Amino acid sequence: MLEFFMNHLATILICLVLIVIVALIIRKLILDRKRGKSSCGCGCQDCPGASFCHPANKTHTNQ
């Protein structure tokens, strides 16, 4: 078992580094989404998918 790890140490380290990078990217996307930042970087006025990213707020009235 130790021999396997020693023979594949470079591959294991590269995979671990890539996993950490992907996890950090996903974390940033989630935090940006919670802060209301857009991931596309352009304005929403001409975007056909704007209603999916920023649905209209429904207001409730008491009658």
Residue pairs with C-beta under 8 A, 6 or more apart in sequence:
5 12
29 39
32 39
33 39
38 44
38 53
40 47
44 50
44 53
44 54
47 53
